[in-house]
Structures are given as C-alpha cells and as structure tokens.
Amino acid sequence: MDSMLLTPLPVADVFYAFRESTLAGKAIVALLFAGSILAWSIMVTKGMELSRAMRESARFLDLFRKESHPVSLYVKKKVFANSPLFTIYEMGCLAIGRELERGEFPDRDELLHHGMGAPVGQLSRLQMEAIRNLAERNVASQALQMENNMGVLATAVTSAPFLGLLGTVWGVMDGFAGMAEQGSANLSAVAPGISAALLTTVVGLLVALPSAIGYNLLTNKIRVLTVQMDNFAQEFDSEVRRIYFKD
C-alpha cells in the first residue's frame, strides 16, 4: 500500500522530464504550448462563429421562402448580421435597385416598396447577368472570409508532430553525446535525458490531435455553408428573374 502511494504521478513525470530537458527541448515545448493556445483559440472562436452563421442562415432561409417577393425582407429591414446568406441577399437587393433606378424609377426605396405589390420595371438579360455575377462573387468572398485562420490551424496539424520529433531526435543525440563523454552506458544515467527528449513528441501529438479533429469539424461546417450559399444564390437569381425579368 505504501509503495503504491509513493508511485510518482504521470504529471510529475512530465514536469521532471521538462526540467531535465535541454534548452532546445524547453524552447520547442514552449513553442508547441504557444501553438496549442493559438490553435484552441481559433477552434473555439471559429466554431462559435460558424454555429451562429448556421443558425441565422436557417432562420433567414425560412423567412425568405415564406415571402412572395424576393426583396420583401430587404424592404422590411430585416437583418441577420451573422448569416453569410443574408450578406449575399443584401448585396443582391442593392444591385437590383442600382440596375432598376437607371430606368423609370429614380428612388430605389420607393421602387422596392412598389415592387412588393406587383412586378415593376424590367431587367434586361445583361442586367440579370450582372446581378448573378455579383452574387457569385459574394459567395466566393464569404467563403474566403469563413476560411480565415484555417490555414493556421492546418499548419498546427501538420507541423506540431514534426516539431516534436525534431526535439526528440535532438534530445536523443545530446543523450548519446553525454554517454560518449562519460564513457558509460548505464541506463540510470541516460534515462532522464531520453525521457526529456520524448517529451517533445508527446507535446507535439497533444497539439496535433485536437487540432486535426477541430480542423475537420470546422471544414465540414464551412463546406455546408458554402453549399448553402451556392444554392441560395441560384434560388435568389430564379426569384429575381420571376419578378423582374421579361424575356
């Protein structure tokens, strides 16, 4: 029983290994620790951002499909600030106003209010193409914005294990160099150095594994939102054609 109580805890072993590490090993562990903090902050903030975007996009789509006119929500001044779909919609409505005010209706707000009651004004094929191209550009822009900082997370996934391996190899080399200087191959003499060397690999894996899981989960959410944006851009274009375009 007493021997079990005296058995050192794994955490204590980790601190012991860190104390026994060389300066290079400690620097690598510190770098990996800073990278872990950065990776976790990106995963948490990006996860919250994408979750809000998915919730608000679902609400926006539900309301948009209940309206009989494609610009109704814009006229009613409904705002879904966290939804990338709403950003595409808002820019599309502004584009419709810009195109139509070239003709009979100089007041954009008045035009959109009247447009809710019946089809007013006509958009040419060239104007419809301009609105569709704008929507596609906004889809690409929103997709790039959602992918912001994902490259840093991908770097943590790929680089952390190799950085940890570098520290391990470096530490093992120092350990064998110490053995050569002492002229002794006693295990008790080299075990602390080997343990310290392996610490960097352990820390590297502890950084890489959560980062890889988080990266895959976030990438899947971004993919879902990107597909939703593409589908909405096509749906919005169809609704605008139904109301404003006369072939």
VOBA-1610 file (N, C-alpha, C; in pm, whole numbers, padded with zeros to 5 digits, always signed):
BEGIN
Met+00083-00121+00000Met+00000+00000+00000Met+00086+00125+00000Asp+00190+00125+00085Asp+00278+00240+00092Asp+00351+00262-00038Ser+00391+00150-00103Ser+00462+00164-00230Ser+00375+00223-00339Met+00243+00192-00332Met+00151+00250-00430Met+00135+00400-00410Leu+00132+00442-00284Leu+00119+00585-00256Leu+00241+00663-00298Leu+00359+00596-00296Leu+00483+00664-00330Leu+00510+00665-00480Thr+00426+00596-00561Thr+00446+00593-00706Thr+00423+00731-00765Pro+00518+00786-00839Pro+00502+00921-00893Pro+00389+00928-00994Leu+00317+01039-00994Leu+00209+01060-01090Leu+00265+01094-01227Pro+00191+01062-01336Pro+00238+01095-01470Pro+00266+01244-01488Val+00184+01330-01424Val+00207+01474-01438Val+00341+01511-01380Ala+00374+01449-01264Ala+00504+01477-01204Ala+00616+01432-01296Asp+00597+01319-01365Asp+00696+01271-01461Asp+00715+01371-01574Val+00605+01434-01618Val+00613+01531-01726Val+00695+01652-01681Phe+00668+01702-01561Phe+00745+01817-01510Phe+00892+01781-01491Tyr+00915+01657-01446Tyr+01053+01613-01428Tyr+01124+01608-01564Ala+01054+01553-01664Ala+01113+01546-01798Ala+01142+01685-01852Phe+01052+01781-01825Phe+01074+01917-01873Phe+01195+01979-01804Arg+01211+01954-01674Arg+01327+02009-01603Arg+01457+01950-01655Glu+01452+01823-01696Glu+01572+01757-01745Glu+01602+01789-01891Ser+01510+01857-01957Ser+01530+01887-02100Ser+01641+01988-02120Thr+01699+01981-02238Thr+01798+02081-02276Thr+01728+02213-02308Leu+01806+02316-02331Leu+01749+02446-02365Leu+01668+02438-02495Ala+01720+02362-02592Ala+01647+02347-02719Ala+01515+02274-02697Gly+01516+02170-02612Gly+01393+02095-02583Gly+01289+02182-02515Lys+01335+02262-02418Lys+01242+02351-02349Lys+01185+02455-02444Ala+01268+02504-02535Ala+01220+02604-02631Ala+01114+02544-02723Ile+01135+02418-02766Ile+01038+02353-02853Ile+00908+02328-02779Val+00915+02285-02653Val+00794+02263-02574Val+00719+02394-02555Ala+00791+02502-02527Ala+00727+02632-02510Ala+00661+02677-02640Leu+00728+02653-02753Leu+00671+02690-02883Leu+00544+02609-02911Leu+00548+02480-02881Leu+00431+02395-02901Leu+00317+02437-02809Phe+00351+02475-02687Phe+00248+02520-02593Phe+00181+02647-02645Ala+00260+02741-02695Ala+00202+02863-02752Ala+00117+02831-02875Gly+00165+02736-02957Gly+00086+02695-03073Gly-00045+02630-03034Ser-00043+02555-02923Ser-00166+02491-02875Ser-00268+02596-02832Ile-00222+02700-02761Ile-00312+02808-02719Ile-00374+02876-02841Leu-00291+02903-02942Leu-00340+02967-03064Leu-00441+02878-03136Ala-00410+02749-03147Ala-00499+02656-03216Ala-00634+02645-03145Trp-00631+02634-03013Trp-00756+02623-02938Trp-00838+02751-02948Ser-00771+02867-02946Ser-00846+02993-02957Ser-00913+03003-03094Ile-00844+02958-03199Ile-00904+02959-03333Ile-01021+02863-03340Met-01004+02742-03285Met-01111+02643-03291Met-01235+02690-03216Val-01216+02749-03099Val-01331+02793-03020Val-01402+02910-03088Thr-01327+03013-03126Thr-01389+03131-03187Thr-01451+03099-03323Lys-01379+03020-03404Lys-01432+02984-03535Lys-01555+02893-03522Gly-01552+02802-03425Gly-01667+02716-03403Gly-01790+02794-03363Met-01774+02891-03272Met-01887+02974-03231Met-01937+03059-03348Glu-01844+03113-03426Glu-01882+03196-03542Glu-01962+03115-03644Leu-01916+02995-03676Leu-01985+02913-03775Leu-02119+02862-03723Ser-02126+02833-03593Ser-02254+02787-03535Ser-02358+02898-03544Arg-02318+03021-03511Arg-02411+03134-03524Arg-02452+03153-03669Ala-02355+03140-03760Ala-02386+03158-03902Ala-02487+03053-03950Met-02472+02931-03905Met-02564+02825-03948Met-02703+02847-03891Arg-02712+02890-03764Arg-02844+02914-03704Arg-02915+03031-03772Glu-02845+03142-03792Glu-02909+03258-03853Glu-02940+03234-04001Ser-02857+03157-04068Ser-02885+03126-04209Ser-03011+03041-04220Ala-03030+02949-04127Ala-03152+02867-04129Ala-03275+02954-04106Arg-03266+03049-04012Arg-03378+03140-03986Arg-03405+03229-04108Phe-03297+03279-04168Phe-03313+03367-04284Phe-03378+03292-04400Leu-03331+03172-04429Leu-03388+03096-04539Leu-03535+03066-04517Asp-03570+03034-04393Asp-03710+03004-04361Asp-03798+03126-04388Leu-03753+03245-04346Leu-03832+03365-04370Leu-03834+03405-04517Phe-03720+03390-04584Phe-03712+03427-04725Phe-03810+03345-04809Arg-03820+03217-04780Arg-03906+03130-04860Arg-04054+03149-04829Lys-04083+03216-04719Lys-04223+03245-04687Lys-04273+03372-04755Glu-04182+03453-04806Glu-04221+03578-04872Glu-04252+03553-05020Ser-04346+03633-05071Ser-04385+03616-05212Ser-04296+03696-05307His-04221+03792-05252His-04136+03877-05335His-03992+03867-05286Pro-03896+03859-05376Pro-03757+03835-05333Pro-03695+03948-05252Val-03746+04070-05261Val-03685+04181-05187Val-03766+04220-05064Ser-03864+04139-05025Ser-03951+04175-04914Ser-03875+04193-04784Leu-03786+04100-04752Leu-03712+04109-04627Leu-03621+04232-04626Tyr-03568+04266-04742Tyr-03483+04386-04751Tyr-03564+04512-04726Val-03684+04517-04782Val-03771+04633-04764Val-03815+04644-04619Lys-03842+04530-04556Lys-03884+04528-04415Lys-03768+04553-04319Lys-03648+04569-04373Lys-03527+04598-04295Lys-03495+04489-04193Lys-03522+04364-04233Lys-03480+04252-04151Lys-03329+04235-04164Val-03263+04208-04052Val-03117+04197-04053Val-03078+04065-03986Phe-02987+03992-04054Phe-02928+03869-04000Phe-02777+03886-04012Ala-02721+03959-03918Ala-02582+04005-03931Ala-02482+03892-03939Asn-02511+03779-03876Asn-02414+03669-03871Asn-02432+03567-03983Ser-02526+03592-04072Ser-02553+03496-04179Ser-02484+03537-04309Pro-02398+03453-04364Pro-02337+03487-04493Pro-02439+03487-04607Leu-02547+03409-04592Leu-02651+03409-04694Leu-02720+03545-04699Phe-02743+03605-04583Phe-02807+03737-04581Phe-02718+03842-04646Thr-02587+03830-04628Thr-02495+03925-04692Thr-02510+03918-04844Ile-02517+03796-04896Ile-02536+03777-05041Ile-02670+03837-05084Tyr-02772+03811-05003Tyr-02907+03863-05033Tyr-02909+04016-05032Glu-02849+04077-04931Glu-02849+04222-04918Glu-02776+04287-05036Met-02661+04232-05072Met-02587+04288-05185Met-02665+04268-05315Gly-02737+04157-05326Gly-02819+04134-05445Gly-02933+04234-05456Cys-02998+04264-05343Cys-03106+04363-05344Cys-03055+04501-05381Leu-02939+04537-05328Leu-02880+04666-05365Leu-02849+04670-05514Ala-02803+04558-05569Ala-02773+04552-05712Ala-02900+04568-05796Ile-03009+04507-05750Ile-03137+04522-05821Ile-03178+04669-05823Gly-03166+04735-05707Gly-03201+04877-05701Gly-03115+04961-05793Arg-02985+04930-05797Arg-02896+05007-05884Arg-02931+04990-06031Glu-02965+04867-06068Glu-02997+04842-06208Glu-03130+04905-06248Leu-03229+04897-06159Leu-03361+04947-06195Leu-03372+05098-06188Glu-03295+05162-06104Glu-03305+05306-06094Glu-03243+05377-06214Arg-03181+05301-06301Arg-03134+05361-06426Arg-03250+05393-06519Gly-03362+05326-06495Gly-03475+05343-06585Gly-03580+05437-06531Glu-03701+05384-06511Glu-03817+05469-06483Glu-03820+05518-06338Phe-03762+05444-06245Phe-03776+05476-06104Phe-03643+05523-06046Pro-03627+05653-06023Pro-03500+05702-05970Pro-03483+05675-05820Asp-03594+05662-05744Asp-03588+05641-05599Asp-03586+05491-05571Arg-03474+05441-05523Arg-03459+05297-05502Arg-03556+05244-05397Asp-03568+05315-05282Asp-03658+05267-05177Asp-03802+05263-05224Glu-03843+05367-05296Glu-03980+05369-05348Glu-04001+05255-05448Leu-03901+05229-05528Leu-03910+05121-05625Leu-03929+04987-05557Leu-03849+04960-05455Leu-03857+04831-05388Leu-03988+04815-05314His-04041+04924-05256His-04170+04915-05189His-04282+04887-05288His-04278+04954-05401His-04378+04926-05503His-04360+04786-05561Gly-04237+04742-05568Gly-04211+04611-05626Gly-04269+04497-05546Met-04302+04520-05419Met-04360+04414-05339Met-04503+04383-05382Gly-04571+04479-05439Gly-04710+04456-05475Gly-04726+04389-05610Ala-04646+04427-05706Ala-04659+04373-05841Ala-04527+04390-05912Pro-04504+04312-06016Pro-04379+04327-06090Pro-04369+04466-06150Val-04262+04535-06117Val-04242+04669-06173Val-04105+04674-06237Gly-04096+04748-06343Gly-03968+04761-06410Gly-03929+04630-06477Gln-03833+04637-06561Gln-03784+04518-06629Gln-03633+04521-06629Leu-03576+04406-06609Leu-03432+04391-06616Leu-03397+04319-06744Ser-03299+04372-06814Ser-03255+04307-06937Ser-03171+04184-06904Arg-03144+04106-07006Arg-03062+03986-06986Arg-02923+04024-06935Leu-02869+04133-06987Leu-02737+04178-06943Leu-02739+04221-06797Gln-02846+04289-06755Gln-02857+04330-06615Gln-02873+04210-06522Met-02951+04113-06563Met-02967+03991-06483Met-02834+03918-06470Glu-02757+03918-06577Glu-02625+03854-06573Glu-02533+03927-06475Ala-02541+04059-06471Ala-02460+04137-06379Ala-02497+04107-06234Ile-02626+04094-06205Ile-02671+04062-06069Ile-02628+03922-06030Arg-02639+03828-06123Arg-02597+03690-06093Arg-02447+03682-06067Asn-02368+03754-06148Asn-02223+03754-06129Asn-02185+03816-05994Leu-02258+03921-05954Leu-02233+03982-05824Leu-02260+03883-05711Ala-02369+03808-05723Ala-02400+03708-05621Ala-02291+03601-05612Glu-02241+03558-05727Glu-02136+03457-05728Glu-02007+03510-05666Arg-01975+03637-05694Arg-01856+03696-05634Arg-01870+03706-05482Asn-01990+03738-05436Asn-02012+03747-05292Asn-02007+03610-05225Val-02050+03507-05297Val-02037+03370-05244Val-01890+03337-05222Ala-01808+03367-05321Ala-01664+03340-05309Ala-01602+03423-05198Ser-01644+03548-05186Ser-01589+03636-05082Ser-01626+03586-04943Gln-01750+03545-04924Gln-01793+03494-04794Gln-01724+03362-04761Ala-01701+03278-04861Ala-01631+03152-04838Ala-01488+03177-04792Leu-01421+03274-04856Leu-01285+03308-04813Leu-01284+03364-04671Gln-01383+03443-04638Gln-01390+03501-04504Gln-01410+03392-04398Met-01493+03292-04430Met-01515+03182-04336Met-01389+03098-04317Glu-01306+03090-04421Glu-01184+03011-04413Glu-01067+03086-04350Asn-01093+03209-04306Asn-00988+03287-04242Asn-00936+03215-04118Asn-00804+03210-04104Asn-00732+03145-03992Asn-00732+02993-03999Met-00801+02934-04096Met-00799+02788-04107Met-00661+02739-04150Gly-00588+02823-04223Gly-00452+02785-04262Gly-00361+02772-04142Val-00381+02858-04040Val-00301+02848-03918Val-00329+02716-03848Leu-00456+02678-03844Leu-00494+02551-03781Leu-00436+02432-03858Ala-00439+02439-03990Ala-00381+02332-04070Ala-00230+02323-04048Thr-00165+02436-04030Thr-00021+02437-04002Thr+00008+02369-03869Ala-00077+02393-03768Ala-00058+02327-03639Ala-00074+02176-03652Val-00167+02132-03735Val-00190+01989-03753Val-00068+01922-03816Thr-00011+01985-03917Thr+00098+01922-03992Thr+00235+01944-03930Ser+00253+02058-03863Ser+00387+02094-03815Ser+00417+02045-03674Ala+00316+02039-03587Ala+00340+02005-03447Ala+00407+01869-03429Pro+00362+01761-03497Pro+00431+01632-03478Pro+00577+01636-03523Phe+00605+01704-03634Phe+00743+01710-03683Phe+00830+01795-03591Leu+00772+01902-03536Leu+00847+01983-03441Leu+00878+01903-03315Gly+00780+01824-03270Gly+00805+01737-03155Gly+00909+01632-03185Leu+00905+01575-03305Leu+01004+01475-03344Leu+01143+01537-03351Leu+01151+01659-03398Leu+01279+01728-03402Leu+01338+01740-03262Gly+01255+01780-03165Gly+01302+01790-03028Gly+01347+01657-02972Thr+01275+01550-03007Thr+01312+01417-02958Thr+01446+01372-03016Val+01463+01387-03145Val+01589+01347-03208Val+01705+01429-03153Trp+01683+01557-03135Trp+01786+01644-03080Trp+01823+01599-02939Gly+01721+01570-02858Gly+01748+01527-02721Gly+01819+01394-02714Val+01782+01300-02801Val+01849+01169-02804Val+01995+01186-02845Met+02019+01272-02943Met+02157+01298-02983Met+02239+01353-02866Asp+02180+01447-02791Asp+02250+01501-02674Asp+02275+01393-02570Gly+02176+01304-02554Gly+02191+01196-02457Gly+02305+01103-02493Phe+02313+01063-02618Phe+02422+00974-02661Phe+02557+01045-02657Ala+02554+01176-02685Ala+02680+01251-02675Ala+02728+01253-02530Gly+02634+01267-02435Gly+02672+01262-02293Gly+02725+01127-02254Met+02667+01021-02307Met+02716+00886-02279Met+02859+00869-02329Ala+02886+00923-02449Ala+03021+00910-02505Ala+03122+00986-02421Glu+03082+01103-02370Glu+03175+01181-02287Glu+03204+01111-02154Gln+03099+01050-02096Gln+03118+00984-01967Gln+03180+00846-01983Gly+03172+00791-02102Gly+03224+00656-02124Gly+03145+00550-02053Ser+03015+00577-02028Ser+02931+00483-01956Ser+02798+00470-02028Ala+02748+00345-02031Ala+02619+00317-02093Ala+02516+00278-01988Asn+02535+00328-01867Asn+02444+00297-01757Asn+02306+00357-01786Leu+02201+00273-01777Leu+02066+00316-01811Leu+02019+00429-01720Ser+02054+00422-01591Ser+02010+00525-01498Ser+02072+00660-01530Ala+02182+00659-01601Ala+02247+00785-01636Ala+02184+00850-01759Val+02135+00768-01852Val+02080+00824-01976Val+01928+00832-01976Ala+01862+00761-01882Ala+01716+00759-01881Ala+01654+00898-01868Pro+01703+00986-01779Pro+01643+01120-01770Pro+01651+01197-01901Gly+01764+01187-01971Gly+01778+01259-02097Gly+01685+01205-02204Ile+01671+01071-02210Ile+01581+01010-02308Ile+01436+01048-02277Ser+01400+01045-02148Ser+01264+01084-02109Ser+01235+01229-02147Ala+01331+01317-02124Ala+01313+01457-02161Ala+01302+01473-02312Ala+01379+01392-02387Ala+01374+01401-02532Ala+01237+01358-02586Leu+01180+01252-02527Leu+01050+01203-02573Leu+00936+01298-02539Leu+00959+01388-02444Leu+00854+01482-02404Leu+00807+01567-02521Thr+00898+01610-02606Thr+00858+01699-02715Thr+00765+01628-02814Thr+00788+01497-02837Thr+00699+01422-02925Thr+00560+01412-02864Val+00554+01386-02733Val+00425+01377-02665Val+00349+01509-02676Val+00419+01619-02649Val+00354+01751-02656Val+00311+01781-02800Gly+00395+01745-02897Gly+00358+01769-03036Gly+00232+01695-03076Leu+00218+01571-03030Leu+00097+01494-03061Leu-00025+01551-02988Leu-00004+01599-02866Leu-00115+01658-02791Leu-00164+01787-02856Val-00077+01854-02930Val-00118+01973-03004Val-00185+01932-03136Ala-00129+01834-03205Ala-00175+01799-03339Ala-00310+01728-03339Leu-00332+01637-03243Leu-00455+01557-03245Leu-00581+01642-03227Pro-00591+01727-03123Pro-00711+01812-03114Pro-00724+01908-03233Ser-00611+01957-03282Ser-00616+02048-03396Ser-00671+01978-03520Ala-00632+01852-03540Ala-00681+01777-03656Ala-00831+01753-03647Ile-00878+01716-03527Ile-01021+01693-03508Ile-01098+01823-03529Gly-01049+01932-03467Gly-01116+02061-03482Gly-01115+02108-03627Tyr-01004+02089-03696Tyr-00993+02132-03836Tyr-01096+02059-03922Asn-01110+01929-03903Asn-01206+01852-03983Asn-01350+01894-03954Leu-01382+01917-03826Leu-01518+01959-03791Leu-01549+02097-03849Leu-01455+02189-03837Leu-01478+02324-03889Leu-01485+02325-04041Thr-01400+02246-04105Thr-01402+02237-04251Thr-01536+02185-04301Asn-01593+02088-04229Asn-01723+02035-04269Asn-01831+02143-04257Lys-01827+02223-04150Lys-01925+02331-04136Lys-01910+02435-04246Ile-01786+02468-04280Ile-01762+02565-04387Ile-01813+02510-04520Arg-01791+02381-04543Arg-01839+02320-04668Arg-01991+02327-04676Val-02060+02297-04565Val-02206+02302-04563Val-02255+02443-04592Leu-02195+02543-04528Leu-02237+02681-04550Leu-02207+02727-04694Thr-02095+02681-04749Thr-02062+02718-04887Thr-02163+02661-04984Val-02204+02536-04963Val-02307+02476-05049Val-02438+02551-05033Gln-02473+02588-04909Gln-02595+02665-04887Gln-02590+02799-04959Met-02474+02864-04957Met-02461+02992-05026Met-02477+02975-05176Asp-02415+02872-05233Asp-02429+02846-05376Asp-02575+02821-05413Asn-02642+02738-05334Asn-02782+02707-05362Asn-02870+02830-05349Phe-02842+02912-05246Phe-02924+03032-05227Phe-02903+03132-05341Ala-02779+03146-05386Ala-02752+03238-05497Ala-02834+03199-05620Gln-02844+03070-05647Gln-02924+03024-05761Gln-03073+03046-05736Glu-03116+03020-05610Glu-03257+03040-05577Glu-03295+03187-05587Phe-03209+03275-05538Phe-03236+03419-05544Phe-03241+03466-05688Asp-03150+03416-05770Asp-03149+03453-05911Asp-03279+03410-05979Ser-03327+03293-05946Ser-03453+03246-06005Ser-03571+03332-05963Glu-03574+03371-05834Glu-03683+03455-05787Glu-03679+03594-05849Val-03561+03649-05865Val-03549+03781-05928Val-03592+03774-06074Arg-03556+03668-06142Arg-03599+03651-06280Arg-03751+03641-06289Arg-03809+03572-06195Arg-03956+03554-06196Arg-04027+03688-06183Ile-03971+03780-06104Ile-04039+03906-06078Ile-04001+04014-06180Tyr-03872+04027-06206Tyr-03822+04144-06278Tyr-03786+04119-06424Phe-03756+03997-06460Phe-03704+03972-06594Phe-03818+03936-06690Lys-03823+04006-06800Lys-03922+03977-06904Lys-03849+03947-07033Asp-03856+03822-07074Asp-03781+03780-07192Asp-03850+03833-07318
//
